[in-house]
Amino acid sequence: MKIFATVLTAVMMFSAGITSTKKQRVTATVVNVSTDSGKVSFALYDKANFMRQPLQSKNGKIVDGKSTVTFENVAPGDYAIICFHDKNDNDTMDFETNGMPMEDYGATNNIMNFGPPKYDDAKFTVSDKDVTFEIKF
């Protein structure tokens, strides 16, 4: 009986370790890019670094008005993705002198209010499965 309890405990601890440390893939696709010129820049954030330093960033090629990237090895937790259409391929989002964006942008969950995206609006949870999003500009 003692051996059975020890084995059962070890199996439970091993199983818990696998599910809590398994990393997932997060795939995001912008489905309505206005032109195939330039690229779409995507950034993955957590709450602590939202709109500062991304945890991961990727550029996606635009084909037929769509651009897709996949973030690999994403640990369980809460995240948000923001992206923009870098039409002129200068690796930065361009703004008018009054602060209005000159390039289209979007975020996970597609909740866009006046002003920059908000973390709580764009937040999603990664747990034990890969996650896929469609983002609209």
Secondary structure, DSSP 4 states (H G I P E B T S, - for coil): -HHHHHHHHHHHHHHHHHHHH--EEEEEEE---S-SSSEEEEEEE-GGGTTSS-SEEEEE--BTTBEEEEEEEEPSEEEEEEEEEETT-SSS--B-TTS-BSS-EEEGGG---SSS--HHHH-EEE-SS-EEEEE--
